[in-house]
Amino acid sequence: MGNPKAFLDIHRQEAGYRPVHDRILDFGEVEQTLNTRERKLQASRCMDCGVPFCNWACPLGNKAPEWNDALYKGDWELAYRLLNATNPFPEFTGRICPALCEKACVLNRFNHEPTTNRENEAAITEAAFREGYIVPRTDIVRSGKTVAVVGAGPAGLAAANALNRFGYKVTVFEKNEAAGGLLRYGIPNFKLNKAIIDRRIRLLEAEGIEFRYGQEISLADAQGQLFKDYDAVVVSTGTPTARDLNIPGRELKGVHFALELLAQQNRVLAGMEYSKEERITAKGKDVLVIGGGDTGSDCIGTAHRQGCKSVTQIEIMPRPVEGPDDPQNPWPNYPRTLKTTSSHEEGCTRRWNINSLEFIGEKGKLTGVRVQEIDWKPNPAGGRPIMVEKGKPEVIKAELCLLAMGFLKPEHPEYPENVFVCGDARNGASLVVRAMASGIEAARKVNAYLSV
């Protein structure tokens, strides 16, 4: 620890966001950056704890004390080497990770000013790219064996990267026109510029990984040809099925899954064109987002940038506890407290304990959603609480309704022994950092299997 008193003398300083009036006019990244001096000061706040709870909390096992110390001392290359030893794509997590490590930081328990690990991570990686510390590996010794990875999301990319480093010839099959999965088609550009993904894909290709786009592989036939053509197969297809809301009026024009809007907008920014009938837009409309998670938040930010009239977000569950502490999940666990994102700050009416009853429309087009306030009562038999009505039904005006209620965990056939499932395809919808960790774990299992 370079400065043992830094956490006492220096307060947590976040880079913050661009001004609202400026950022809602474009899809550029909203987060700003600190200068080099301020970033090193933030790194100096790391206490190098005897028991690094940050390392324990991170699914990748990132060694934040080590690379924070290197950053503080100005050794950016060493900082990246230490970071990259556990995290294959810190440029992604440095932008979009909820930073489980920061919630487990001892400083978060001490004064709720944890070390800015996520921002430090992004700064270290950008410096490494800028200074040329990141170059394609040319010393990989090939084993002669082949592995197919089905799905190029964060889990698939992490698995492909690790397997390639192990020496296998890796081919990645992706149904979309480009790699990234939800990184590309679910997360808006204002949180993750897609040039960041392209930069990493070019590096993976230079190291020998082959990407085949526009190829949707059927996994229903567990004895399919793919499983025979490769020595091993990694299934990382994510959770493609969104949770639906089958209430009257679901067929009305203007009711869409959240990813329909988000993926289309990202494709538009990439140059793809849509007809007026195909285009999903919030321009000039009252928008209702059903679902209180990050995907719903991304819909809010996208609606503002498309020029919506208003945005309302409703959630069927109770309002989370406010403040830094969650009595149900005490430190060092991740607190399930009220989260206000940069998109919420741009303007949004938020309501909880709201049940959706019916989509209402005229001439086949959505005009509103009938909802009702509810309450949750303890279940005498245990298990999930019982939903009870509270108050009278009302109509929320909306010409566009976005369903952001999560995704269904996929089911898989019984695969041959050379098939390994990872990421959301295995565990259900979760965080990008957990998907990456699962991809690396799958790669290790493949390596053990093929090394026998």
Number of C-alpha atoms within 10 A of each C-alpha: 18 16 15 13 13 17 21 10 8 12 15 15 15 16 14 12 13 16 11 14 8 9 19 21 12 14 20 15 16 20 18 11 16 16 9 14 10 15 22 21 21 27 29 26 29 29 24 18 13 6 9 17 21 26 19 17 20 19 20 20 16 21 22 27 23 16 27 35 23 23 26 24 18 14 14 22 20 19 24 26 18 19 23 17 12 16 24 20 20 22 22 23 21 21 19 19 16 15 21 22 30 25 25 24 28 24 20 18 16 9 10 15 18 25 30 22 24 21 25 23 26 20 24 26 25 18 16 19 14 10 11 10 15 16 11 13 12 9 9 13 11 13 12 9 13 19 25 25 27 28 27 29 26 30 34 35 29 25 33 30 22 21 25 23 20 17 18 25 21 25 20 23 24 25 17 16 11 17 25 23 23 19 21 24 23 21 22 24 23 20 19 23 19 19 12 13 18 15 11 17 18 12 15 19 13 14 18 20 21 16 18 17 16 12 14 14 15 10 16 12 13 15 12 13 9 17 21 12 12 18 19 24 27 25 25 30 27 29 21 15 11 17 14 15 17 11 11 11 17 16 15 17 17 23 21 19 20 23 22 15 22 24 17 20 23 21 16 13 12 11 9 10 12 12 7 8 6 9 14 19 20 25 16 14 19 20 29 28 28 24 21 21 14 15 21 26 22 25 28 30 25 25 28 24 19 20 15 18 14 20 25 19 25 20 21 21 17 13 14 13 15 11 10 16 18 17 11 12 12 13 18 19 15 19 20 16 17 13 16 9 13 19 22 18 11 17 15 19 11 14 17 18 18 21 20 20 18 17 26 21 18 10 8 12 17 22 22 23 22 15 18 18 18 20 18 16 11 11 11 9 7 8 8 11 13 12 16 10 14 13 9 9 16 14 16 18 19 24 21 26 27 23 22 27 21 22 17 16 18 16 11 13 9 11 17 13 10 17 20 20 23 26 32 28 22 20 16 18 20 14 17 22 25 21 30 27 25 26 31 27 20 27 27 16 14 22 17 10 13 16 8 5
